[in-house]
């Protein structure tokens, strides 16, 4: 029986660990917190997930919230400012629903399931000396957390990085009391050019259905006021104030919101980063990174948990296919490139939303306001960003698509 160790017990690590257990592997997962500590702590992310990623959970029998979690049925994109209102406005259902389950609910349940299926869950910190020991006693060590010195093992891949600093100040808020939409539940994306974005969608938390609000402020811009916030009440008050000031077309839905709990808030600044997949220990042994440690996106398009789930599925397939072969450096490099073949498109999609759109993209978004087919294609890109790869970033290809669309109309 091959022995696999996974450092980190989040979306990527636990999903992979449970999948490996089902295939007959001996698996140890190491978390620096207990399930109870995660459940009682601060929210970890916004984790909106879509059908391709969710299908991997369903295949493993760990999609425990399908009946309870409110669906994300489509998207609604609006752009404008407080003076002119929303000048760009389109919406579309997705081909399949998404969902968002608070990781304070999800990860403790998965930790229990991992142990129920025979996994060895270890609670503790992993330093470099411990990682050396694990690498010496395991057939393969995967690192699914960038905490402490572990993240420094994985070199920044400058050739694949678009940015070298945070592009947004990000404030996350879990709330009850949102006025429901009157058509379908949606990933709502509101853009105030040069100022920032308001993104929100339905979710499930400890206290039942809720909504998650993500305010993305351009650093140094008029919404970047978060450093002065000291309390959960201040966080909620600033959230409501910024929505009223910069996204007034949305403000009525937020009039009576309240925090789900005092831990239902998060603030930070994320530098979108791509890292090389192989970490080399002082002994020369190698470990393989996965999840956010390899491709860390701004949460604007909600691709982080989707990348983690899709990557875990790819890793599971590759490990099983390796049979009794060595998990050597060439194998690691090939697997990492296979992951990048997909993940590069989620990174490019997200990064394209963090900069002023070029003219051909503005033309496309404007056309979506009149063309439901194009709007539907854009909605489904959140499920599969690679679907944009052949036309969204190429002005000529985009022009052909718009011309074909106009001809059909």
Residue pairs with C-beta under 8 A, 6 or more apart in sequence:
1 24
1 25
1 26
2 25
2 26
2 139
2 140
2 324
3 25
3 26
3 28
3 137
3 138
3 139
4 17
4 20
4 25
4 26
4 27
4 28
4 138
4 139
4 140
4 141
4 142
4 319
5 27
5 28
5 29
5 30
5 134
5 138
5 140
5 141
5 142
6 13
6 16
6 17
6 27
6 28
6 29
6 30
6 141
6 142
6 144
7 13
7 30
7 126
7 131
7 134
7 141
7 142
7 143
7 144
7 145
7 150
8 29
8 30
8 31
8 143
8 144
8 145
8 291
9 17
9 29
9 30
9 31
9 107
9 110
9 111
9 114
9 121
9 144
10 44
10 103
10 107
10 144
10 145
10 291
10 308
11 47
11 103
11 106
11 107
11 291
11 305
11 308
11 309
11 312
12 144
12 290
12 291
12 292
12 308
12 309
12 311
12 312
13 29
13 142
13 144
13 145
13 290
13 291
13 312
14 29
14 107
14 110
14 111
14 114
15 56
15 57
15 60
15 62
15 110
15 308
15 309
15 312
15 313
16 142
16 144
16 290
16 312
16 315
16 316
17 27
17 29
17 114
17 119
18 60
18 62
18 110
18 113
18 114
18 117
18 119
19 60
19 312
19 313
19 316
20 27
20 316
20 319
21 27
21 114
21 117
21 118
21 119
22 60
22 117
23 316
23 320
25 319
26 120
27 114
27 119
27 120
28 119
28 120
28 121
28 122
28 138
29 111
29 114
29 119
29 120
29 121
29 122
30 121
30 122
30 123
30 124
30 126
31 111
31 121
31 122
31 123
32 123
32 124
32 125
32 126
32 145
32 147
33 41
33 123
34 123
35 107
35 108
35 109
35 111
35 112
36 108
38 44
38 103
38 104
38 107
38 108
38 111
39 104
39 105
39 108
39 206
40 104
40 263
41 104
41 263
42 263
42 265
42 266
43 102
43 103
43 104
43 172
43 174
43 263
43 264
43 265
43 266
44 103
44 104
44 107
44 266
45 103
45 172
45 266
45 299
45 304
45 305
46 100
46 172
46 203
46 212
46 214
46 299
46 302
47 100
47 101
47 102
47 103
47 106
47 302
47 304
47 305
48 72
48 98
48 99
48 100
48 187
48 201
48 203
48 212
48 302
48 305
49 98
49 99
49 100
49 101
49 302
49 305
49 306
49 309
50 72
50 94
50 96
50 98
50 302
50 306
50 382
50 383
50 384
51 94
51 95
51 96
51 97
51 98
51 383
52 306
52 310
52 383
52 384
53 305
53 306
53 308
53 309
53 310
54 63
54 98
54 99
54 309
56 309
56 310
56 312
56 313
57 63
57 309
58 66
59 313
62 110
62 113
64 109
65 99
65 101
65 105
65 106
65 204
66 99
68 204
69 99
69 100
69 101
69 203
69 204
69 209
70 99
70 185
70 202
70 203
70 204
70 209
71 97
71 98
71 99
71 185
71 202
72 94
72 97
72 98
72 99
72 100
72 185
72 186
72 187
72 201
72 202
73 93
73 94
73 97
73 184
73 185
73 186
74 91
74 92
74 93
74 94
74 184
74 185
74 186
74 187
74 379
75 91
75 92
75 94
75 186
75 187
75 188
75 189
75 378
75 379
75 382
76 90
76 91
76 181
76 186
76 187
76 188
76 189
77 88
77 89
77 90
77 91
77 189
77 190
77 191
77 365
77 368
77 378
78 86
78 88
78 89
78 188
78 189
78 190
78 191
78 249
78 250
79 86
79 87
79 88
79 190
79 191
79 192
79 193
79 365
80 86
80 87
80 88
80 191
80 192
80 249
81 192
81 193
81 195
81 246
82 192
82 245
82 246
82 247
82 248
85 248
85 249
86 190
86 249
88 191
88 365
88 366
88 369
89 369
90 365
90 368
90 369
90 375
91 183
91 186
91 375
92 368
92 372
92 375
92 376
92 378
92 379
93 184
93 376
93 379
94 376
94 379
94 380
94 382
94 383
95 376
95 380
95 383
96 383
98 187
98 382
98 383
99 203
99 204
100 201
100 202
100 203
100 204
100 212
101 203
101 204
102 174
102 203
102 204
102 205
102 206
102 210
104 205
104 206
104 263
105 204
105 205
105 206
111 121
114 121
115 121
125 148
126 134
126 150
127 148
127 149
128 149
128 281
128 282
131 141
131 143
131 150
131 281
131 287
132 281
132 282
132 283
132 285
134 141
135 141
135 281
135 283
135 285
135 286
135 287
136 283
136 285
139 327
140 288
140 319
140 327
141 287
141 288
142 287
142 288
142 289
142 290
142 315
143 150
143 153
143 154
143 279
143 287
143 288
143 289
143 290
143 293
144 289
144 290
144 291
144 293
145 151
145 293
146 154
146 292
146 293
146 296
150 279
150 293
151 293
153 279
153 280
153 281
153 287
153 289
154 275
154 276
154 277
154 278
154 279
154 289
154 293
154 294
155 275
155 276
156 273
156 274
156 275
156 276
157 274
157 275
157 276
160 274
160 340
160 344
160 347
161 272
161 273
161 274
162 272
162 347
162 348
162 351
163 271
163 272
163 351
163 354
164 271
165 271
166 219
166 269
166 270
166 271
167 218
167 219
167 271
167 272
167 298
167 354
167 355
168 196
168 197
168 216
168 217
168 218
168 219
168 269
168 270
168 298
168 300
168 354
169 216
169 217
169 218
169 219
169 223
169 224
169 226
169 267
169 269
170 214
170 215
170 216
170 217
170 266
170 267
170 268
170 269
170 270
170 298
170 299
171 214
171 215
171 217
171 226
171 235
171 238
171 239
171 265
171 266
171 267
172 212
172 213
172 214
172 265
172 266
172 267
172 299
173 212
173 213
173 214
173 215
173 235
173 236
173 239
173 259
173 264
173 265
174 203
174 205
174 210
174 211
174 212
174 213
174 259
174 260
174 261
174 264
174 265
175 210
175 211
175 212
175 213
175 236
175 257
175 258
175 259
175 260
175 264
176 207
176 210
176 211
176 257
176 258
176 259
176 260
177 256
177 257
177 258
178 200
178 211
178 253
178 254
178 257
179 252
179 253
179 254
179 255
179 256
181 253
185 201
185 202
186 201
187 199
187 201
187 302
187 382
188 198
188 199
188 200
188 201
188 250
189 197
189 198
189 199
190 197
190 198
190 199
190 247
190 249
190 250
191 197
192 198
192 246
192 247
193 356
194 218
194 221
194 356
195 217
195 218
195 221
195 222
195 223
195 246
196 215
196 216
196 217
196 218
196 221
196 223
196 224
196 246
197 214
197 215
197 216
197 300
197 353
198 213
198 214
198 215
198 216
198 242
198 243
198 246
198 247
198 250
199 213
199 214
199 215
199 216
199 299
199 300
199 302
200 211
200 212
200 213
200 214
201 211
201 212
201 302
202 209
202 210
202 211
202 212
203 209
203 210
203 211
203 212
204 210
205 260
205 261
205 264
206 260
206 261
207 260
207 261
210 260
210 264
211 257
213 239
213 243
213 254
213 257
214 299
214 300
215 223
215 239
215 242
215 243
216 298
216 299
216 300
217 223
217 224
217 225
217 226
217 242
218 224
219 269
222 246
223 242
223 246
225 238
225 242
226 238
226 267
228 234
229 235
229 238
229 267
232 259
232 262
232 264
232 265
235 259
235 265
235 267
236 257
236 258
236 259
236 265
239 254
239 257
240 254
240 257
243 250
243 251
243 254
244 251
244 254
259 265
270 296
270 297
270 298
270 299
271 296
272 296
272 297
272 298
272 347
272 350
272 351
272 354
273 295
273 296
274 294
274 295
274 296
274 340
274 347
275 289
275 293
275 294
275 295
275 296
276 336
277 288
277 289
277 290
277 294
277 332
277 333
277 335
277 336
277 339
278 286
278 287
278 288
278 289
278 329
278 332
278 333
278 336
279 286
279 287
279 288
279 289
280 286
281 287
286 329
286 332
288 327
288 332
288 335
288 336
290 308
290 311
290 312
290 315
290 339
291 307
291 308
291 311
291 312
292 304
292 307
292 308
294 311
294 336
294 339
294 340
294 343
295 307
295 340
295 343
295 344
295 346
295 347
296 304
297 303
297 304
297 307
297 346
297 347
297 350
297 351
298 350
298 351
298 354
300 350
300 353
300 354
301 346
301 349
301 350
301 353
301 382
301 385
302 382
303 346
303 347
303 349
303 350
303 382
303 385
306 346
306 383
307 342
307 343
307 346
310 342
310 343
311 339
311 342
311 343
314 335
314 338
314 339
314 342
315 335
315 339
318 331
318 335
318 338
319 327
322 331
325 331
342 386
345 385
345 386
345 388
345 389
346 385
346 386
348 385
348 393
349 381
349 385
349 388
349 392
352 361
352 392
352 393
357 365
358 395
359 395
360 395
360 398
360 399
361 392
361 398
363 398
363 402
364 374
364 378
364 392
364 398
364 401
364 402
365 378
367 374
367 402
367 405
368 374
368 375
368 378
369 375
371 405
371 409
373 405
374 401
374 405
377 387
380 387
381 387
381 388
381 392
390 397
391 397
391 398
391 400
391 401
392 398
